[in-house]
Amino acid sequence: MKAQKTLFLLLAAATLASCALAPSSGFAPEVQPASLRTQAGAEGVHVTVGSKNFTEGLVLGKMAVIALRAAGYKVTDKTGMPGSQSARQAHTSGAVDFEWEYTGTAWTIYLGGKGVADRDKQYRLVRDADKKNGLTWLPPAPMNNSYGFAVRARDAKSLKTLSDVAKLDPAELTICADPEFFSRDDGLQPALAHYGLKIGENLPRANIKLMDQGAMYEALADGQCKVGEIMSTDGRLLSLNLKALEDDKGYFPSYAVAPVIATSKLDQSEGIGKVFAQITPRLTTKALQQLNAAVDVRGEDPAEVAADWLVREGLVKRD
């Protein structure tokens, strides 16, 4: 979700030309409307749904495809586009009509702003700025898929916030992180400095253990480090019994996800907004952790995971 801006720009043209609109899978289960009703006039409206190709993006994208079809819209499934910049260009060019997008990504990567920790302010900034791009941001979900830090459940009674971590004896503080996060301008080192910890001064460099993300979660769960870098909606937080720490001094920007629809398409059918008004408020951080875990931990198909969740929520039903 939050790869380096320069890398996005270098890769955008190539990915768009080669496969930006190639879906990872056009499959989406057939369902019927339940509390999610068919919208008046939907049968005459065609919506092309895009998404990025990481787990959460795929699950949310398939959720939109399934829900819009259940509401009576004709939907083209273009979920699974490679990379944020290719997805963004597809959206702003009109190649897709709808995507879920993250407020922090849009503001810092697409629109060139500085991250804002206040979720409501961050949302208003992107909503207002994207009007000129012909995009309407509907209200965001309560979830937040941000970088963060976590500890094992056994340590969570004494360590609840990043300020608590900063008070630890440096000899006790080992941190697992991936190399990109360590070197990012908005990553590990400035985050620690925000809380008064400076690597090489009051925190030894040897206390930082760099590894890939897959190993990082396991290392934290195994006690190889006291604190580990995480993404706040990662399903492994649940499966490995890890507890996210509160960013109590507001270093990380808000990464709330919101439905973003081409304004011209919303003008055709206000019912699109009504569909997502029933879905978005249910997308809590815990709900996304569970959905992601179904794919990443249990190996389930993202489209089936999305459909099962909509069924459990009573929004649609299986035939």
PyMOL commands that set and color helices and strands:
alter all, ss='L'
color gray80, all
select helices_A, chain A and resi 5-19+42-44+55-70+84-92+103-110+119-133+153-155+162-166+170-172+179-183+188-194+205-207+213-221+236-239+263-268+271-282+285-296+302-312
alter helices_A, ss='H'
color red, helices_A
select strands_A, chain A and resi 31-33+46-52+74-81+98-102+135-137+147-152+175-177+208-210+227-231+242-244+257-262+316-318
alter strands_A, ss='S'
color yellow, strands_A
deselect
rebuild
show_as cartoon
